[in-house]
Amino acid sequence: MSPHTRTVPASESPTPAPPGAGARAPLTPGTLRTIVRDLAEQPDRWIHHVRLATEERWYRRLVAEDDHEVWLISWLPGQSTGFHDHGGSRGAFTVALGELEELSLGGPDQGLLIRRVPAGTARAFGPEYVHDVRNTASGPAVSLHAYSPPLSSMAHYDLRAGGLVRTSEEGPEQW
Ligand SMILES: [Fe+2]
C-alpha cells in the first residue's frame, strides 16, 4: 500500500454532489500555456494531423476534456482568423512550426499592437481577449491552442476607425 492510500470505511462514502457541482473551475492562462508548450514538444502526438488546405486554415481538436480543449491549426501563408473573441474562455497558443503574427488592441490608447509569434513562443490570454492571428510568413505554420472552459461560441469583429465592431457569432456546430 502506498503511503497515500487510505481505506475509506463504507460509512464515509461520499454523498452525491448537487447538480452543477461537477463543473470544475476553468484552468488559468498560465496552465493553458504550459499545456500547449508541453504538447508542442511532443510532435508524435500531433504531426500526423497537420494538413494544409488552400480553402481555409485546417484545424483539428486534439484534446476534449471537461475543463479544457486543445486544437491544432495548420496555416498556409496569407491565412488568418480575423479579429475574434473566445466566448468567455481563457486561452493560450504556441507556434510549433513556422511563424505567426498576432494583432490586438492595447496600450493606453487602445492602439493596434502587432506581435511576431515565432516557433517556440507562446501567448496566453484571459476571457475578454480579442485578437487576429495570421500567417504573414512565406512558409506554412502549425500552432496549438488550448481553451478553458472549452469554446462554446466565438464572435468576429471588424477593425474600423472607432475600434472593433462585432459582426457575427458562431458556435460549435460550425466547427
Ligand atoms: Fe483566438
Backbone and ligand atoms as CSV (ligand in chain L), in Angstrom:
chain,resi,resn,atom,element,x,y,z
A,1,MET,N,N,0.860,-1.199,0.000
A,1,MET,CA,C,0.000,0.000,0.000
A,1,MET,C,C,0.894,1.248,0.000
A,2,SER,N,N,0.636,2.208,-0.875
A,2,SER,CA,C,1.457,3.412,-0.896
A,2,SER,C,C,1.107,4.276,0.314
A,3,PRO,N,N,2.014,5.136,0.711
A,3,PRO,CA,C,1.720,5.975,1.887
A,3,PRO,C,C,0.522,6.904,1.656
A,4,HIS,N,N,0.107,7.081,0.396
A,4,HIS,CA,C,-1.012,7.999,0.121
A,4,HIS,C,C,-2.358,7.278,0.052
A,5,THR,N,N,-2.302,5.952,0.194
A,5,THR,CA,C,-3.551,5.201,0.073
A,5,THR,C,C,-4.193,5.055,1.444
A,6,ARG,N,N,-5.489,5.246,1.491
A,6,ARG,CA,C,-6.208,5.125,2.758
A,6,ARG,C,C,-7.481,4.347,2.474
A,7,THR,N,N,-7.780,3.418,3.306
A,7,THR,CA,C,-9.019,2.666,3.138
A,7,THR,C,C,-10.171,3.493,3.690
A,8,VAL,N,N,-11.207,3.692,2.860
A,8,VAL,CA,C,-12.343,4.513,3.282
A,8,VAL,C,C,-13.450,3.599,3.778
A,9,PRO,N,N,-13.827,3.712,5.057
A,9,PRO,CA,C,-14.931,2.883,5.561
A,9,PRO,C,C,-16.223,3.213,4.809
A,10,ALA,N,N,-17.098,2.233,4.698
A,10,ALA,CA,C,-18.355,2.434,3.965
A,10,ALA,C,C,-19.138,3.618,4.517
A,11,SER,N,N,-19.020,3.856,5.805
A,11,SER,CA,C,-19.788,4.962,6.403
A,11,SER,C,C,-19.315,6.321,5.904
A,12,GLU,N,N,-18.093,6.352,5.303
A,12,GLU,CA,C,-17.567,7.633,4.797
A,12,GLU,C,C,-17.806,7.813,3.302
A,13,SER,N,N,-18.578,6.928,2.684
A,13,SER,CA,C,-18.772,7.052,1.248
A,13,SER,C,C,-19.385,8.416,0.941
A,14,PRO,N,N,-18.923,9.067,-0.142
A,14,PRO,CA,C,-19.335,10.448,-0.382
A,14,PRO,C,C,-20.812,10.558,-0.705
A,15,THR,N,N,-21.406,11.648,-0.271
A,15,THR,CA,C,-22.802,11.903,-0.635
A,15,THR,C,C,-22.837,12.452,-2.052
A,16,PRO,N,N,-23.932,12.252,-2.783
A,16,PRO,CA,C,-23.995,12.736,-4.169
A,16,PRO,C,C,-23.814,14.249,-4.226
A,17,ALA,N,N,-23.057,14.711,-5.237
A,17,ALA,CA,C,-22.836,16.147,-5.402
A,17,ALA,C,C,-24.110,16.797,-5.935
A,18,PRO,N,N,-24.368,18.038,-5.534
A,18,PRO,CA,C,-25.542,18.739,-6.086
A,18,PRO,C,C,-25.341,19.005,-7.572
A,19,PRO,N,N,-26.447,19.213,-8.328
A,19,PRO,CA,C,-26.316,19.471,-9.763
A,19,PRO,C,C,-25.404,20.657,-10.028
A,20,GLY,N,N,-24.523,20.517,-10.998
A,20,GLY,CA,C,-23.634,21.616,-11.364
A,20,GLY,C,C,-22.336,21.618,-10.605
A,21,ALA,N,N,-22.277,20.858,-9.500
A,21,ALA,CA,C,-21.055,20.887,-8.695
A,21,ALA,C,C,-19.900,20.182,-9.389
A,22,GLY,N,N,-20.197,19.357,-10.409
A,22,GLY,CA,C,-19.139,18.648,-11.109
A,22,GLY,C,C,-18.343,19.541,-12.036
A,23,ALA,N,N,-18.888,20.725,-12.381
A,23,ALA,CA,C,-18.191,21.624,-13.295
A,23,ALA,C,C,-16.965,22.179,-12.587
A,24,ARG,N,N,-15.807,21.891,-13.147
A,24,ARG,CA,C,-14.574,22.328,-12.499
A,24,ARG,C,C,-14.271,23.774,-12.859
A,25,ALA,N,N,-13.510,24.441,-12.020
A,25,ALA,CA,C,-13.110,25.823,-12.289
A,25,ALA,C,C,-12.250,25.850,-13.550
A,26,PRO,N,N,-12.347,26.927,-14.353
A,26,PRO,CA,C,-11.509,26.993,-15.550
A,26,PRO,C,C,-10.024,26.978,-15.207
A,27,LEU,N,N,-9.228,26.445,-16.105
A,27,LEU,CA,C,-7.775,26.491,-15.937
A,27,LEU,C,C,-7.296,27.918,-16.175
A,28,THR,N,N,-6.164,28.261,-15.588
A,28,THR,CA,C,-5.634,29.617,-15.757
A,28,THR,C,C,-4.918,29.724,-17.107
A,29,PRO,N,N,-4.765,30.965,-17.624
A,29,PRO,CA,C,-3.994,31.127,-18.855
A,29,PRO,C,C,-2.588,30.538,-18.748
A,30,GLY,N,N,-1.969,30.658,-17.576
A,30,GLY,CA,C,-0.618,30.108,-17.410
A,30,GLY,C,C,-0.594,28.594,-17.530
A,31,THR,N,N,-1.602,27.946,-16.978
A,31,THR,CA,C,-1.690,26.488,-17.099
A,31,THR,C,C,-1.923,26.094,-18.554
A,32,LEU,N,N,-2.773,26.851,-19.239
A,32,LEU,CA,C,-3.042,26.546,-20.658
A,32,LEU,C,C,-1.774,26.726,-21.492
A,33,ARG,N,N,-0.981,27.729,-21.134
A,33,ARG,CA,C,0.287,27.937,-21.846
A,33,ARG,C,C,1.209,26.725,-21.648
A,34,THR,N,N,1.272,26.229,-20.424
A,34,THR,CA,C,2.092,25.047,-20.158
A,34,THR,C,C,1.594,23.850,-20.962
A,35,ILE,N,N,0.281,23.702,-21.065
A,35,ILE,CA,C,-0.297,22.570,-21.812
A,35,ILE,C,C,0.132,22.633,-23.277
A,36,VAL,N,N,0.015,23.807,-23.919
A,36,VAL,CA,C,0.365,23.860,-25.351
A,36,VAL,C,C,1.876,23.747,-25.554
A,37,ARG,N,N,2.638,24.299,-24.637
A,37,ARG,CA,C,4.103,24.183,-24.771
A,37,ARG,C,C,4.549,22.738,-24.626
A,38,ASP,N,N,3.995,22.033,-23.661
A,38,ASP,CA,C,4.359,20.621,-23.467
A,38,ASP,C,C,3.972,19.802,-24.695
A,39,LEU,N,N,2.793,20.096,-25.230
A,39,LEU,CA,C,2.336,19.339,-26.398
A,39,LEU,C,C,3.212,19.634,-27.619
A,40,ALA,N,N,3.630,20.876,-27.777
A,40,ALA,CA,C,4.477,21.235,-28.922
A,40,ALA,C,C,5.782,20.454,-28.908
A,41,GLU,N,N,6.224,20.073,-27.719
A,41,GLU,CA,C,7.478,19.324,-27.611
A,41,GLU,C,C,7.295,17.830,-27.843
A,42,GLN,N,N,6.055,17.428,-28.142
A,42,GLN,CA,C,5.779,16.009,-28.426
A,42,GLN,C,C,5.121,15.888,-29.808
A,43,PRO,N,N,5.877,16.163,-30.879
A,43,PRO,CA,C,5.263,16.204,-32.211
A,43,PRO,C,C,4.625,14.891,-32.649
A,44,ASP,N,N,5.046,13.771,-32.032
A,44,ASP,CA,C,4.411,12.496,-32.398
A,44,ASP,C,C,2.935,12.475,-32.013
A,45,ARG,N,N,2.502,13.409,-31.148
A,45,ARG,CA,C,1.086,13.466,-30.757
A,45,ARG,C,C,0.241,14.295,-31.717
A,46,TRP,N,N,0.898,15.071,-32.628
A,46,TRP,CA,C,0.078,15.943,-33.487
A,46,TRP,C,C,0.540,16.054,-34.940
A,47,ILE,N,N,1.786,15.650,-35.241
A,47,ILE,CA,C,2.314,15.929,-36.574
A,47,ILE,C,C,1.470,15.265,-37.669
A,48,HIS,N,N,0.884,14.111,-37.361
A,48,HIS,CA,C,0.087,13.398,-38.365
A,48,HIS,C,C,-1.256,14.071,-38.612
A,49,HIS,N,N,-1.620,15.073,-37.802
A,49,HIS,CA,C,-2.864,15.814,-38.030
A,49,HIS,C,C,-2.641,17.076,-38.866
A,50,VAL,N,N,-1.399,17.389,-39.143
A,50,VAL,CA,C,-1.115,18.605,-39.912
A,50,VAL,C,C,-1.596,18.406,-41.346
A,51,ARG,N,N,-2.322,19.366,-41.831
A,51,ARG,CA,C,-2.810,19.294,-43.209
A,51,ARG,C,C,-2.949,20.721,-43.711
A,52,LEU,N,N,-2.441,20.976,-44.876
A,52,LEU,CA,C,-2.512,22.319,-45.432
A,52,LEU,C,C,-3.633,22.350,-46.450
A,53,ALA,N,N,-4.580,23.255,-46.236
A,53,ALA,CA,C,-5.748,23.352,-47.103
A,53,ALA,C,C,-5.789,24.745,-47.699
A,54,THR,N,N,-5.989,24.827,-49.000
A,54,THR,CA,C,-5.966,26.137,-49.652
A,54,THR,C,C,-7.232,26.937,-49.344
A,55,GLU,N,N,-8.361,26.267,-49.042
A,55,GLU,CA,C,-9.622,26.994,-48.843
A,55,GLU,C,C,-9.590,27.826,-47.569
A,56,GLU,N,N,-9.079,27.219,-46.492
A,56,GLU,CA,C,-9.000,27.940,-45.220
A,56,GLU,C,C,-8.063,27.180,-44.293
A,57,ARG,N,N,-7.813,27.788,-43.118
A,57,ARG,CA,C,-6.973,27.110,-42.132
A,57,ARG,C,C,-7.524,25.716,-41.863
A,58,TRP,N,N,-6.634,24.765,-41.650
A,58,TRP,CA,C,-7.074,23.413,-41.314
A,58,TRP,C,C,-6.984,23.247,-39.813
A,59,TYR,N,N,-8.074,22.828,-39.172
A,59,TYR,CA,C,-7.991,22.659,-37.726
A,59,TYR,C,C,-8.587,21.329,-37.288
A,60,ARG,N,N,-8.047,20.836,-36.187
A,60,ARG,CA,C,-8.438,19.541,-35.660
A,60,ARG,C,C,-8.348,19.603,-34.141
A,61,ARG,N,N,-9.406,19.125,-33.463
A,61,ARG,CA,C,-9.331,19.104,-31.997
A,61,ARG,C,C,-8.549,17.875,-31.553
A,62,LEU,N,N,-7.529,18.090,-30.720
A,62,LEU,CA,C,-6.671,17.002,-30.261
A,62,LEU,C,C,-7.072,16.497,-28.891
A,63,VAL,N,N,-7.595,17.386,-28.061
A,63,VAL,CA,C,-7.936,17.039,-26.674
A,63,VAL,C,C,-9.301,17.629,-26.371
A,64,ALA,N,N,-10.188,16.825,-25.785
A,64,ALA,CA,C,-11.501,17.321,-25.357
A,64,ALA,C,C,-11.742,16.825,-23.940
A,65,GLU,N,N,-11.477,17.681,-22.974
A,65,GLU,CA,C,-11.709,17.346,-21.561
A,65,GLU,C,C,-12.846,18.225,-21.053
A,66,ASP,N,N,-13.352,17.890,-19.854
A,66,ASP,CA,C,-14.437,18.687,-19.280
A,66,ASP,C,C,-14.016,20.141,-19.099
A,67,ASP,N,N,-12.773,20.349,-18.666
A,67,ASP,CA,C,-12.364,21.703,-18.288
A,67,ASP,C,C,-11.493,22.403,-19.331
A,68,HIS,N,N,-11.080,21.712,-20.386
A,68,HIS,CA,C,-10.313,22.398,-21.433
A,68,HIS,C,C,-10.288,21.573,-22.710
A,69,GLU,N,N,-9.898,22.221,-23.784
A,69,GLU,CA,C,-9.715,21.521,-25.053
A,69,GLU,C,C,-8.490,22.087,-25.738
A,70,VAL,N,N,-7.934,21.292,-26.654
A,70,VAL,CA,C,-6.739,21.711,-27.390
A,70,VAL,C,C,-6.973,21.459,-28.868
A,71,TRP,N,N,-6.662,22.463,-29.684
A,71,TRP,CA,C,-6.818,22.376,-31.128
A,71,TRP,C,C,-5.460,22.548,-31.803
A,72,LEU,N,N,-5.309,21.869,-32.916
A,72,LEU,CA,C,-4.170,22.092,-33.800
A,72,LEU,C,C,-4.672,22.878,-35.004
A,73,ILE,N,N,-3.924,23.888,-35.408
A,73,ILE,CA,C,-4.271,24.643,-36.613
A,73,ILE,C,C,-3.064,24.650,-37.547
A,74,SER,N,N,-3.317,24.347,-38.817
A,74,SER,CA,C,-2.286,24.399,-39.861
A,74,SER,C,C,-2.607,25.596,-40.754
A,75,TRP,N,N,-1.581,26.382,-41.075
A,75,TRP,CA,C,-1.767,27.649,-41.785
A,75,TRP,C,C,-0.899,27.710,-43.036
A,76,LEU,N,N,-1.488,28.070,-44.132
A,76,LEU,CA,C,-0.711,28.438,-45.308
A,76,LEU,C,C,-0.417,29.933,-45.236
A,77,PRO,N,N,0.593,30.413,-45.954
A,77,PRO,CA,C,0.849,31.853,-45.968
A,77,PRO,C,C,-0.413,32.612,-46.387
A,78,GLY,N,N,-0.704,33.709,-45.682
A,78,GLY,CA,C,-1.859,34.546,-46.019
A,78,GLY,C,C,-3.126,34.165,-45.274
A,79,GLN,N,N,-3.183,32.995,-44.660
A,79,GLN,CA,C,-4.410,32.604,-43.941
A,79,GLN,C,C,-4.462,33.305,-42.583
A,80,SER,N,N,-5.678,33.681,-42.177
A,80,SER,CA,C,-5.832,34.435,-40.928
A,80,SER,C,C,-7.189,34.148,-40.310
A,81,THR,N,N,-7.310,34.463,-39.023
A,81,THR,CA,C,-8.578,34.248,-38.320
A,81,THR,C,C,-9.507,35.435,-38.440
A,82,GLY,N,N,-8.976,36.639,-38.642
A,82,GLY,CA,C,-9.758,37.852,-38.425
A,82,GLY,C,C,-9.890,38.076,-36.927
A,83,PHE,N,N,-10.302,39.285,-36.536
A,83,PHE,CA,C,-10.466,39.570,-35.108
A,83,PHE,C,C,-11.610,38.732,-34.546
A,84,HIS,N,N,-11.370,38.103,-33.408
A,84,HIS,CA,C,-12.382,37.247,-32.778
A,84,HIS,C,C,-12.152,37.191,-31.274
A,85,ASP,N,N,-13.234,36.879,-30.547
A,85,ASP,CA,C,-13.069,36.585,-29.118
A,85,ASP,C,C,-13.184,35.071,-28.928
A,86,HIS,N,N,-13.289,34.631,-27.676
A,86,HIS,CA,C,-13.309,33.198,-27.385
A,86,HIS,C,C,-14.500,32.844,-26.506
A,87,GLY,N,N,-15.559,33.679,-26.620
A,87,GLY,CA,C,-16.805,33.385,-25.913
A,87,GLY,C,C,-16.661,33.298,-24.406
A,88,GLY,N,N,-15.686,33.993,-23.837
A,88,GLY,CA,C,-15.502,33.968,-22.378
A,88,GLY,C,C,-14.519,32.915,-21.893
A,89,SER,N,N,-13.978,32.116,-22.806
A,89,SER,CA,C,-12.958,31.134,-22.403
A,89,SER,C,C,-11.604,31.819,-22.273
A,90,ARG,N,N,-10.792,31.288,-21.364
A,90,ARG,CA,C,-9.380,31.671,-21.312
A,90,ARG,C,C,-8.639,30.852,-22.360
A,91,GLY,N,N,-7.453,31.319,-22.770
A,91,GLY,CA,C,-6.767,30.561,-23.810
A,91,GLY,C,C,-5.269,30.787,-23.826
A,92,ALA,N,N,-4.608,29.957,-24.605
A,92,ALA,CA,C,-3.175,30.108,-24.869
A,92,ALA,C,C,-2.881,29.420,-26.185
A,93,PHE,N,N,-1.860,29.913,-26.875
A,93,PHE,CA,C,-1.424,29.198,-28.072
A,93,PHE,C,C,0.081,29.309,-28.211
A,94,THR,N,N,0.633,28.328,-28.894
A,94,THR,CA,C,2.050,28.353,-29.200
A,94,THR,C,C,2.245,27.968,-30.650
A,95,VAL,N,N,3.279,28.488,-31.254
A,95,VAL,CA,C,3.622,28.122,-32.619
A,95,VAL,C,C,4.627,26.980,-32.552
A,96,ALA,N,N,4.262,25.857,-33.180
A,96,ALA,CA,C,5.133,24.681,-33.163
A,96,ALA,C,C,6.064,24.665,-34.365
A,97,LEU,N,N,5.567,25.145,-35.502
A,97,LEU,CA,C,6.370,25.196,-36.726
A,97,LEU,C,C,6.047,26.498,-37.444
A,98,GLY,N,N,7.057,27.144,-38.020
A,98,GLY,CA,C,6.812,28.370,-38.773
A,98,GLY,C,C,6.718,29.584,-37.864
A,99,GLU,N,N,5.955,30.555,-38.294
A,99,GLU,CA,C,5.809,31.791,-37.522
A,99,GLU,C,C,4.450,32.408,-37.812
A,100,LEU,N,N,3.814,32.963,-36.776
A,100,LEU,CA,C,2.548,33.671,-36.947
A,100,LEU,C,C,2.712,35.110,-36.477
A,101,GLU,N,N,1.699,35.889,-36.755
A,101,GLU,CA,C,1.650,37.282,-36.299
A,101,GLU,C,C,0.320,37.446,-35.573
A,102,GLU,N,N,0.339,38.191,-34.462
A,102,GLU,CA,C,-0.883,38.420,-33.693
A,102,GLU,C,C,-1.166,39.908,-33.612
A,103,LEU,N,N,-2.383,40.291,-33.931
A,103,LEU,CA,C,-2.816,41.684,-33.824
A,103,LEU,C,C,-3.824,41.782,-32.678
A,104,SER,N,N,-3.678,42.819,-31.864
A,104,SER,CA,C,-4.655,43.067,-30.807
A,104,SER,C,C,-4.673,44.556,-30.536
A,105,LEU,N,N,-5.665,44.997,-29.770
A,105,LEU,CA,C,-5.716,46.401,-29.372
A,105,LEU,C,C,-5.247,46.493,-27.928
A,106,GLY,N,N,-4.397,47.478,-27.627
A,106,GLY,CA,C,-3.904,47.591,-26.264
A,106,GLY,C,C,-3.157,48.884,-26.060
A,107,GLY,N,N,-2.564,48.989,-24.879
A,107,GLY,CA,C,-1.860,50.219,-24.539
A,107,GLY,C,C,-2.845,51.275,-24.074
A,108,PRO,N,N,-2.338,52.411,-23.630
A,108,PRO,CA,C,-3.204,53.450,-23.058
A,108,PRO,C,C,-4.240,53.976,-24.043
A,109,ASP,N,N,-3.918,53.957,-25.337
A,109,ASP,CA,C,-4.867,54.479,-26.325
A,109,ASP,C,C,-5.596,53.373,-27.088
A,110,GLN,N,N,-5.485,52.136,-26.575
A,110,GLN,CA,C,-6.111,51.001,-27.269
A,110,GLN,C,C,-5.726,50.976,-28.749
A,111,GLY,N,N,-4.434,51.219,-28.987
A,111,GLY,CA,C,-3.926,51.194,-30.356
A,111,GLY,C,C,-3.653,49.778,-30.824
A,112,LEU,N,N,-3.368,49.657,-32.109
A,112,LEU,CA,C,-3.126,48.343,-32.702
A,112,LEU,C,C,-1.728,47.855,-32.341
A,113,LEU,N,N,-1.655,46.688,-31.722
A,113,LEU,CA,C,-0.372,46.062,-31.375
A,113,LEU,C,C,-0.139,44.892,-32.322
A,114,ILE,N,N,1.046,44.802,-32.865
A,114,ILE,CA,C,1.393,43.697,-33.763
A,114,ILE,C,C,2.577,42.959,-33.155
A,115,ARG,N,N,2.396,41.654,-32.939
A,115,ARG,CA,C,3.460,40.843,-32.330
A,115,ARG,C,C,3.836,39.710,-33.265
A,116,ARG,N,N,5.116,39.504,-33.422
A,116,ARG,CA,C,5.587,38.279,-34.076
A,116,ARG,C,C,5.487,37.142,-33.062
A,117,VAL,N,N,5.028,35.993,-33.517
A,117,VAL,CA,C,4.973,34.818,-32.643
A,117,VAL,C,C,5.723,33.697,-33.362
A,118,PRO,N,N,7.050,33.677,-33.223
A,118,PRO,CA,C,7.825,32.635,-33.896
A,118,PRO,C,C,7.713,31.295,-33.192
A,119,ALA,N,N,8.145,30.244,-33.873
A,119,ALA,CA,C,8.110,28.901,-33.291
A,119,ALA,C,C,8.803,28.900,-31.940
A,120,GLY,N,N,8.178,28.237,-30.974
A,120,GLY,CA,C,8.759,28.130,-29.639
A,120,GLY,C,C,8.246,29.179,-28.674
A,121,THR,N,N,7.504,30.169,-29.173
A,121,THR,CA,C,6.943,31.160,-28.263
A,121,THR,C,C,5.448,30.887,-28.073
A,122,ALA,N,N,4.907,31.441,-27.004
A,122,ALA,CA,C,3.508,31.194,-26.669
A,122,ALA,C,C,2.854,32.486,-26.213
A,123,ARG,N,N,1.542,32.565,-26.379
A,123,ARG,CA,C,0.750,33.681,-25.887
A,123,ARG,C,C,-0.369,33.110,-25.021
A,124,ALA,N,N,-0.728,33.815,-23.977
A,124,ALA,CA,C,-1.823,33.366,-23.111
A,124,ALA,C,C,-2.714,34.564,-22.827
A,125,PHE,N,N,-4.013,34.309,-22.641
A,125,PHE,CA,C,-4.936,35.446,-22.510
A,125,PHE,C,C,-6.148,35.085,-21.653
A,126,GLY,N,N,-6.785,36.123,-21.161
A,126,GLY,CA,C,-7.956,35.977,-20.306
A,126,GLY,C,C,-9.246,35.932,-21.109
A,127,PRO,N,N,-10.375,35.882,-20.381
A,127,PRO,CA,C,-11.659,35.609,-21.035
A,127,PRO,C,C,-12.184,36.726,-21.944
A,128,GLU,N,N,-11.662,37.947,-21.809
A,128,GLU,CA,C,-12.195,39.050,-22.615
A,128,GLU,C,C,-11.354,39.321,-23.859
A,129,TYR,N,N,-10.340,38.537,-24.093
A,129,TYR,CA,C,-9.340,38.877,-25.101
A,129,TYR,C,C,-9.882,38.757,-26.532
A,130,VAL,N,N,-9.486,39.732,-27.366
A,130,VAL,CA,C,-9.843,39.728,-28.790
A,130,VAL,C,C,-8.551,39.879,-29.582
A,131,HIS,N,N,-8.353,39.038,-30.577
A,131,HIS,CA,C,-7.146,39.144,-31.398
A,131,HIS,C,C,-7.399,38.628,-32.812
A,132,ASP,N,N,-6.428,38.903,-33.656
A,132,ASP,CA,C,-6.427,38.413,-35.039
A,132,ASP,C,C,-5.085,37.706,-35.207
A,133,VAL,N,N,-5.116,36.452,-35.604
A,133,VAL,CA,C,-3.878,35.688,-35.776
A,133,VAL,C,C,-3.738,35.359,-37.255
A,134,ARG,N,N,-2.550,35.560,-37.779
A,134,ARG,CA,C,-2.366,35.376,-39.215
A,134,ARG,C,C,-0.985,34.840,-39.534
A,135,ASN,N,N,-0.906,34.190,-40.660
A,135,ASN,CA,C,0.388,33.730,-41.144
A,135,ASN,C,C,0.852,34.692,-42.222
A,136,THR,N,N,1.716,35.605,-41.843
A,136,THR,CA,C,2.255,36.570,-42.804
A,136,THR,C,C,3.640,36.143,-43.286
A,137,ALA,N,N,4.089,34.966,-42.868
A,137,ALA,CA,C,5.408,34.477,-43.281
A,137,ALA,C,C,5.315,33.875,-44.683
A,138,SER,N,N,6.445,33.458,-45.211
A,138,SER,CA,C,6.455,32.934,-46.578
A,138,SER,C,C,6.213,31.428,-46.624
A,139,GLY,N,N,6.218,30.762,-45.471
A,139,GLY,CA,C,6.007,29.313,-45.439
A,139,GLY,C,C,4.850,28.947,-44.540
A,140,PRO,N,N,4.464,27.653,-44.520
A,140,PRO,CA,C,3.362,27.201,-43.664
A,140,PRO,C,C,3.705,27.310,-42.181
A,141,ALA,N,N,2.667,27.243,-41.352
A,141,ALA,CA,C,2.859,27.274,-39.896
A,141,ALA,C,C,1.902,26.276,-39.258
A,142,VAL,N,N,2.291,25.818,-38.078
A,142,VAL,CA,C,1.448,24.927,-37.277
A,142,VAL,C,C,1.415,25.475,-35.859
A,143,SER,N,N,0.198,25.582,-35.293
A,143,SER,CA,C,0.076,26.111,-33.935
A,143,SER,C,C,-0.850,25.228,-33.118
A,144,LEU,N,N,-0.694,25.306,-31.797
A,144,LEU,CA,C,-1.503,24.538,-30.844
A,144,LEU,C,C,-2.200,25.520,-29.919
A,145,HIS,N,N,-3.520,25.332,-29.716
A,145,HIS,CA,C,-4.353,26.298,-28.993
A,145,HIS,C,C,-5.143,25.573,-27.914
A,146,ALA,N,N,-5.092,26.082,-26.689
A,146,ALA,CA,C,-5.854,25.485,-25.589
A,146,ALA,C,C,-6.854,26.507,-25.065
A,147,TYR,N,N,-8.055,26.025,-24.701
A,147,TYR,CA,C,-9.114,26.901,-24.198
A,147,TYR,C,C,-9.750,26.276,-22.961
A,148,SER,N,N,-10.085,27.121,-21.989
A,148,SER,CA,C,-10.772,26.652,-20.789
A,148,SER,C,C,-11.735,27.731,-20.299
A,149,PRO,N,N,-13.020,27.394,-20.084
A,149,PRO,CA,C,-13.620,26.120,-20.463
A,149,PRO,C,C,-13.587,25.934,-21.985
A,150,PRO,N,N,-13.893,24.726,-22.487
A,150,PRO,CA,C,-13.909,24.524,-23.931
A,150,PRO,C,C,-14.758,25.586,-24.627
A,151,LEU,N,N,-14.365,25.955,-25.823
A,151,LEU,CA,C,-15.055,27.020,-26.557
A,151,LEU,C,C,-16.543,26.693,-26.715
A,152,SER,N,N,-17.370,27.684,-26.419
A,152,SER,CA,C,-18.812,27.499,-26.598
A,152,SER,C,C,-19.342,28.422,-27.687
A,153,SER,N,N,-18.630,29.499,-27.954
A,153,SER,CA,C,-19.024,30.422,-29.014
A,153,SER,C,C,-17.822,31.302,-29.328
A,154,MET,N,N,-17.920,32.004,-30.433
A,154,MET,CA,C,-16.814,32.850,-30.861
A,154,MET,C,C,-17.417,33.970,-31.711
A,155,ALA,N,N,-17.173,35.211,-31.321
A,155,ALA,CA,C,-17.694,36.337,-32.100
A,155,ALA,C,C,-16.574,36.920,-32.961
A,156,HIS,N,N,-16.959,37.399,-34.122
A,156,HIS,CA,C,-15.999,38.017,-35.036
A,156,HIS,C,C,-16.210,39.529,-35.057
A,157,TYR,N,N,-15.134,40.249,-35.333
A,157,TYR,CA,C,-15.150,41.713,-35.282
A,157,TYR,C,C,-14.435,42.267,-36.503
A,158,ASP,N,N,-14.875,43.453,-36.912
A,158,ASP,CA,C,-14.140,44.242,-37.906
A,158,ASP,C,C,-13.420,45.360,-37.176
A,159,LEU,N,N,-12.195,45.632,-37.587
A,159,LEU,CA,C,-11.474,46.771,-37.024
A,159,LEU,C,C,-11.786,47.993,-37.882
A,160,ARG,N,N,-12.492,48.950,-37.285
A,160,ARG,CA,C,-12.857,50.177,-38.007
A,160,ARG,C,C,-12.219,51.366,-37.297
A,161,ALA,N,N,-12.454,52.558,-37.849
A,161,ALA,CA,C,-11.789,53.751,-37.318
A,161,ALA,C,C,-12.067,53.928,-35.827
A,162,GLY,N,N,-13.276,53.598,-35.382
A,162,GLY,CA,C,-13.634,53.798,-33.981
A,162,GLY,C,C,-13.281,52.626,-33.090
A,163,GLY,N,N,-12.703,51.566,-33.626
A,163,GLY,CA,C,-12.369,50.395,-32.817
A,163,GLY,C,C,-12.996,49.140,-33.393
A,164,LEU,N,N,-13.145,48.133,-32.543
A,164,LEU,CA,C,-13.674,46.849,-33.001
A,164,LEU,C,C,-15.193,46.865,-33.021
A,165,VAL,N,N,-15.770,46.384,-34.107
A,165,VAL,CA,C,-17.223,46.296,-34.247
A,165,VAL,C,C,-17.585,44.829,-34.456
A,166,ARG,N,N,-18.449,44.329,-33.573
A,166,ARG,CA,C,-18.855,42.919,-33.642
A,166,ARG,C,C,-19.709,42.692,-34.883
A,167,THR,N,N,-19.371,41.674,-35.663
A,167,THR,CA,C,-20.076,41.458,-36.932
A,167,THR,C,C,-20.839,40.143,-36.989
A,168,SER,N,N,-20.379,39.112,-36.288
A,168,SER,CA,C,-21.067,37.821,-36.355
A,168,SER,C,C,-20.635,36.952,-35.190
A,169,GLU,N,N,-21.383,35.874,-34.973
A,169,GLU,CA,C,-21.031,34.937,-33.911
A,169,GLU,C,C,-21.235,33.522,-34.427
A,170,GLU,N,N,-20.349,32.624,-34.049
A,170,GLU,CA,C,-20.517,31.232,-34.449
A,170,GLU,C,C,-20.412,30.341,-33.230
A,171,GLY,N,N,-20.959,29.130,-33.366
A,171,GLY,CA,C,-20.928,28.162,-32.269
A,171,GLY,C,C,-20.301,26.859,-32.723
A,172,PRO,N,N,-20.224,25.887,-31.822
A,172,PRO,CA,C,-19.529,24.632,-32.127
A,172,PRO,C,C,-20.080,23.908,-33.348
A,173,GLU,N,N,-21.356,24.128,-33.671
A,173,GLU,CA,C,-21.910,23.425,-34.843
A,173,GLU,C,C,-21.215,23.847,-36.138
A,174,GLN,N,N,-20.532,24.999,-36.109
A,174,GLN,CA,C,-19.799,25.431,-37.307
A,174,GLN,C,C,-18.350,24.933,-37.322
A,175,TRP,N,N,-17.946,24.207,-36.248
A,175,TRP,CA,C,-16.558,23.750,-36.188
A,175,TRP,C,C,-16.524,22.285,-36.514
L,1,LIG,FE,FE,-8.079,33.141,-30.881
